[in-house]
Amino acid sequence: SVIERIVHGWSPQQIAGRMRLERHPISVSHETIYKFAYSPDGHAIKLWKHLPEHRARRRARHARRRHGQRFSPDLNILRRPDVVADRRQFGHWECDLIQFRQKFGKA
């Protein structure tokens, strides 16, 4: 059965593909298997623990993953020193970091 295969470590894609390959009288898609695993009946037998990602709740399709803060608040551009904000010194301009190809002159 489908539940036995999930418990034995098969992914829903593998189960659905095997059922099609064996021309099983009842065929289900991997999406149907996931929906059952995350349904109240699937949660009652803790079926989600045997799925590839082991998540109790399903993530939305194409959902963006949260990364948290990329930079600490100390690195905020609004908190840069006045010397840098004035841009009077070489190296404090963003264009100082740009490199050009040789055909455009010396970089």
N, CA, C and O of each residue as an XYZ file, in Angstrom:
428
protein
N       0.837     -1.190      0.000
C       0.000      0.000      0.000
C       0.878      1.248      0.000
O       2.086      1.167      0.225
N       0.274      2.384     -0.249
C       0.999      3.652     -0.333
C       1.611      4.006      1.019
O       2.765      4.429      1.083
N       0.856      3.839      2.091
C       1.347      4.205      3.423
C       2.554      3.361      3.796
O       3.522      3.878      4.354
N       2.509      2.065      3.494
C       3.642      1.189      3.803
C       4.905      1.643      3.074
O       5.997      1.636      3.642
N       4.745      2.036      1.819
C       5.917      2.476      1.052
C       6.486      3.781      1.598
O       7.702      3.970      1.617
N       5.618      4.675      2.040
C       6.107      5.927      2.636
C       6.896      5.616      3.898
O       7.976      6.165      4.114
N       6.356      4.738      4.726
C       7.032      4.360      5.967
C       8.381      3.691      5.672
O       9.320      3.824      6.456
N       8.480      2.984      4.562
C       9.731      2.321      4.197
C      10.721      3.261      3.505
O      11.790      2.824      3.079
N      10.376      4.549      3.388
C      11.321      5.535      2.867
C      11.147      5.916      1.416
O      11.982      6.639      0.871
N      10.093      5.456      0.772
C       9.851      5.854     -0.612
C       9.330      7.285     -0.640
O       8.590      7.694      0.255
N       9.705      8.038     -1.645
C       9.154      9.388     -1.812
C       7.820      9.270     -2.548
O       7.593      8.287     -3.253
N       6.933     10.258     -2.394
C       5.665     10.230     -3.131
C       5.852     10.148     -4.646
O       5.040      9.523     -5.329
N       6.904     10.766     -5.184
C       7.170     10.687     -6.617
C       7.512      9.253     -7.021
O       7.071      8.779     -8.069
N       8.291      8.569     -6.197
C       8.650      7.185     -6.490
C       7.425      6.273     -6.446
O       7.261      5.395     -7.293
N       6.574      6.492     -5.452
C       5.374      5.660     -5.311
C       4.450      5.846     -6.509
O       3.985      4.870     -7.099
N       4.184      7.109     -6.869
C       3.290      7.389     -8.000
C       3.873      6.822     -9.299
O       3.144      6.252    -10.111
N       5.177      6.977     -9.493
C       5.814      6.455    -10.695
C       5.773      4.938    -10.761
O       5.547      4.372    -11.831
N       5.986      4.272     -9.634
C       5.948      2.816     -9.598
C       4.537      2.303     -9.875
O       4.369      1.291    -10.555
N       3.523      2.992     -9.354
C       2.140      2.571     -9.601
C       1.800      2.678    -11.085
O       1.111      1.814    -11.627
N       2.281      3.737    -11.746
C       2.051      3.876    -13.187
C       2.798      2.805    -13.961
O       2.264      2.225    -14.906
N       4.044      2.545    -13.554
C       4.867      1.565    -14.242
C       4.268      0.153    -14.157
O       4.298     -0.608    -15.124
N       3.729     -0.174    -12.985
C       3.136     -1.501    -12.783
C       1.692     -1.571    -13.274
O       1.035     -2.602    -13.132
N       1.205     -0.485    -13.845
C      -0.172     -0.401    -14.332
C      -1.162     -0.825    -13.242
O      -2.053     -1.646    -13.458
N      -0.969     -0.236    -12.080
C      -1.829     -0.510    -10.929
C      -3.249     -0.063    -11.249
O      -3.433      0.966    -11.898
N      -4.274     -0.824    -10.803
C      -5.657     -0.436    -11.114
C      -6.030      0.944    -10.563
O      -6.840      1.655    -11.157
N      -5.443      1.314     -9.437
C      -5.695      2.643     -8.868
C      -4.389      3.423     -8.961
O      -3.367      2.993     -8.428
N      -4.421      4.546     -9.624
C      -3.228      5.362     -9.786
C      -3.451      6.712     -9.117
O      -4.495      7.341     -9.291
N      -2.471      7.139     -8.363
C      -2.552      8.449     -7.713
C      -1.313      9.251     -8.071
O      -0.263      8.691     -8.385
N      -1.449     10.559     -8.019
C      -0.299     11.422     -8.305
C       0.475     11.665     -7.008
O      -0.036     11.435     -5.913
N       1.691     12.124     -7.149
C       2.497     12.424     -5.956
C       1.857     13.547     -5.141
O       1.973     13.581     -3.916
N       1.184     14.461     -5.831
C       0.526     15.570     -5.132
C      -0.586     15.051     -4.228
O      -0.766     15.554     -3.119
N      -1.332     14.055     -4.689
C      -2.393     13.459     -3.877
C      -1.797     12.792     -2.637
O      -2.379     12.862     -1.554
N      -0.661     12.160     -2.790
C      -0.008     11.510     -1.649
C       0.441     12.555     -0.631
O       0.262     12.372      0.573
N       1.027     13.652     -1.117
C       1.422     14.725     -0.205
C       0.208     15.311      0.515
O       0.263     15.566      1.718
N      -0.887     15.524     -0.216
C      -2.086     16.088      0.411
C      -2.607     15.180      1.511
O      -3.046     15.660      2.556
N      -2.562     13.863      1.284
C      -3.014     12.942      2.321
C      -2.058     12.971      3.518
O      -2.504     12.960      4.666
N      -0.762     13.009      3.259
C       0.216     12.990      4.345
C       0.069     14.209      5.255
O       0.314     14.123      6.459
N      -0.326     15.332      4.681
C      -0.479     16.555      5.478
C      -1.929     16.794      5.912
O      -2.229     17.825      6.515
N      -2.814     15.869      5.615
C      -4.212     15.980      6.049
C      -4.307     15.563      7.513
O      -3.348     15.017      8.059
N      -5.449     15.812      8.159
C      -5.613     15.375      9.556
C      -5.407     13.868      9.734
O      -4.855     13.436     10.745
N      -5.847     13.067      8.760
C      -5.641     11.616      8.850
C      -4.156     11.264      8.786
O      -3.685     10.401      9.527
N      -3.425     11.932      7.903
C      -1.990     11.694      7.787
C      -1.233     12.160      9.020
O      -0.264     11.526      9.436
N      -1.676     13.269      9.605
C      -1.050     13.777     10.825
C      -1.309     12.847     12.000
O      -0.470     12.721     12.892
N      -2.475     12.193     12.006
C      -2.810     11.284     13.102
C      -1.824     10.123     13.184
O      -1.524      9.640     14.276
N      -1.321      9.677     12.042
C      -0.349      8.575     12.051
C       1.081      9.074     11.821
O       1.993      8.287     11.569
N       1.257     10.387     11.911
C       2.564     11.041     11.764
C       3.287     10.609     10.486
O       4.464     10.251     10.510
N       2.564     10.650      9.389
C       3.112     10.244      8.100
C       4.166     11.229      7.591
O       5.077     10.843      6.859
N       4.041     12.488      7.976
C       4.972     13.515      7.515
C       6.405     13.227      7.948
O       7.341     13.698      7.301
N       6.604     12.464      9.027
C       7.960     12.160      9.498
C       8.738     11.297      8.502
O       9.969     11.287      8.513
N       8.023     10.585      7.655
C       8.668      9.674      6.711
C       8.866     10.297      5.331
O       9.443      9.663      4.447
N       8.398     11.522      5.137
C       8.566     12.199      3.852
C       9.990     12.737      3.729
O      10.677     12.882      4.740
N      10.444     13.036      2.516
C      11.835     13.462      2.315
C      12.268     14.663      3.157
O      13.402     14.691      3.634
N      11.395     15.657      3.352
C      11.820     16.853      4.084
C      11.469     16.809      5.566
O      11.899     17.684      6.318
N      10.712     15.831      6.001
C      10.354     15.647      7.421
C       9.739     16.902      8.044
O      10.055     17.236      9.186
N       8.879     17.589      7.322
C       8.243     18.803      7.845
C       6.842     18.496      8.334
O       6.104     17.750      7.691
N       6.474     19.069      9.470
C       5.132     18.863     10.011
C       4.096     19.653      9.210
O       2.944     19.238      9.085
N       4.529     20.813      8.662
C       3.624     21.619      7.845
C       4.240     21.762      6.472
O       5.458     21.863      6.330
N       3.407     21.771      5.487
C       3.893     21.847      4.112
C       4.186     23.279      3.715
O       3.410     24.186      4.017
N       5.298     23.482      3.043
C       5.643     24.805      2.536
C       4.893     25.029      1.233
O       4.727     24.099      0.443
N       4.444     26.245      1.004
C       3.725     26.566     -0.227
C       4.637     26.364     -1.433
O       5.849     26.557     -1.347
N       4.046     25.977     -2.543
C       4.848     25.780     -3.748
C       5.481     27.099     -4.166
O       4.840     28.148     -4.106
N       6.711     27.045     -4.580
C       7.479     28.208     -5.032
C       7.602     29.275     -3.957
O       7.791     30.452     -4.263
N       7.493     28.865     -2.701
C       7.608     29.839     -1.615
C       9.075     30.227     -1.441
O       9.976     29.412     -1.638
N       9.288     31.457     -1.078
C      10.646     31.920     -0.841
C      11.082     31.479      0.549
O      10.298     31.516      1.497
N      12.304     31.074      0.657
C      12.828     30.671      1.953
C      13.317     31.909      2.689
O      13.892     32.814      2.085
N      13.092     31.942      3.964
C      13.542     33.079      4.767
C      15.030     32.923      5.057
O      15.494     31.840      5.414
N      15.760     34.002      4.902
C      17.197     33.967      5.133
C      17.591     34.747      6.375
O      18.750     34.702      6.788
N      16.665     35.450      6.969
C      17.034     36.284      8.099
C      17.724     37.541      7.609
O      17.624     37.901      6.436
N      18.429     38.210      8.519
C      19.128     39.430      8.131
C      20.424     39.077      7.425
O      21.211     38.276      7.928
N      20.643     39.664      6.278
C      21.865     39.404      5.515
C      23.046     40.171      6.105
O      24.162     39.655      6.159
N      22.801     41.389      6.539
C      23.854     42.226      7.106
C      23.412     42.683      8.485
O      22.224     42.887      8.738
N      24.367     42.838      9.356
C      24.028     43.308     10.699
C      23.623     44.777     10.619
O      24.019     45.478      9.688
N      22.839     45.247     11.584
C      22.420     46.660     11.564
C      23.597     47.630     11.633
O      23.468     48.785     11.224
N      24.749     47.174     12.147
C      25.929     48.051     12.212
C      26.446     48.409     10.825
O      27.105     49.437     10.667
N      26.166     47.592      9.822
C      26.665     47.826      8.473
C      25.691     48.612      7.600
O      25.908     48.728      6.394
N      24.652     49.139      8.167
C      23.662     49.898      7.419
C      24.324     51.109      6.773
O      25.138     51.782      7.404
N      23.982     51.387      5.529
C      24.602     52.498      4.793
C      24.267     53.854      5.427
O      25.009     54.820      5.242
N      23.178     53.932      6.157
C      22.816     55.187      6.811
C      23.719     55.494      8.006
O      23.741     56.626      8.490
N      24.453     54.508      8.478
C      25.313     54.698      9.648
C      26.787     54.822      9.267
O      27.658     54.652     10.121
N      27.076     55.110      8.020
C      28.474     55.232      7.630
C      29.090     56.500      8.223
O      28.387     57.478      8.476
N      30.387     56.478      8.440
C      31.054     57.651      9.030
C      30.929     58.874      8.124
O      30.756     58.746      6.912
N      31.017     60.047      8.719
C      30.904     61.295      7.947
C      31.996     61.405      6.894
O      31.750     61.941      5.814
N      33.195     60.912      7.181
C      34.308     60.977      6.227
C      33.940     60.217      4.956
O      34.241     60.667      3.850
N      33.301     59.088      5.110
C      32.907     58.289      3.958
C      31.699     58.923      3.272
O      31.621     58.934      2.044
N      30.764     59.447      4.050
C      29.554     60.049      3.486
C      29.892     61.274      2.630
O      29.195     61.551      1.654
N      30.951     62.009      2.982
C      31.335     63.192      2.211
C      31.966     62.829      0.874
O      31.903     63.619     -0.068
N      32.567     61.662      0.773
C      33.186     61.152     -0.456
C      34.267     62.086     -0.995
O      34.324     62.335     -2.199
N      35.106     62.593     -0.134
C      36.179     63.483     -0.578
C      37.492     62.752     -0.771
O      38.461     63.330     -1.263
N      37.532     61.507     -0.394
C      38.775     60.742     -0.425
C      38.633     59.599     -1.430
O      37.550     59.039     -1.599
N      39.745     59.260     -2.099
C      39.734     58.156     -3.049
C      39.381     56.866     -2.315
O      39.893     56.601     -1.227
N      38.513     56.077     -2.911
C      38.104     54.822     -2.291
C      36.738     54.907     -1.639
O      36.175     53.885     -1.247
N      36.195     56.112     -1.518
C      34.877     56.267     -0.903
C      33.775     56.432     -1.934
O      32.626     56.714     -1.593
N      34.139     56.252     -3.204
C      33.155     56.310     -4.269
C      32.877     54.893     -4.740
O      33.791     54.072     -4.812
N      31.629     54.601     -5.058
C      31.276     53.274     -5.537
C      31.965     52.955     -6.856
O      32.307     51.799     -7.105
N      32.173     53.948     -7.696
C      32.778     53.706     -9.006
C      34.259     53.369     -8.896
O      34.844     52.907     -9.876
N      34.880     53.580     -7.754
C      36.281     53.198     -7.575
C      36.450     51.685     -7.681
O      37.546     51.196     -7.953
N      35.383     50.962     -7.472
C      35.455     49.506     -7.458
C      35.146     48.887     -8.812
O      35.252     47.671     -8.970
N      34.768     49.698     -9.789
C      34.400     49.184    -11.102
C      35.649     48.958    -11.938
O      36.552     49.794    -11.955
N      35.699     47.833    -12.628
C      36.807     47.551    -13.540
C      36.274     47.526    -14.951
O      35.195     46.993    -15.213
N      37.046     48.114    -15.871
C      36.633     48.154    -17.262
C      37.526     47.253    -18.093
O      38.634     46.908    -17.682
N      37.043     46.879    -19.250
C      37.886     46.136    -20.190
C      38.971     47.057    -20.737
O      38.852     48.282    -20.693
N      40.016     46.446    -21.246
C      41.150     47.206    -21.751
C      40.776     48.123    -22.913
O      41.379     49.183    -23.080
N      39.781     47.726    -23.722
C      39.436     48.529    -24.899
C      38.824     49.878    -24.528
O      38.732     50.771    -25.370
N      38.400     50.029    -23.253
C      37.826     51.295    -22.808
C      38.871     52.198    -22.156
O      38.538     53.251    -21.613
N      40.128     51.781    -22.214
C      41.190     52.602    -21.614
C      41.727     51.947    -20.355
O      41.328     50.842    -19.986
N      42.638     52.651    -19.706
C      43.225     52.101    -18.480
C      42.189     52.132    -17.361
O      41.432     53.092    -17.215
N      42.176     51.067    -16.587
C      41.231     50.992    -15.474
C      41.890     51.499    -14.213
O      41.263     51.520    -13.155
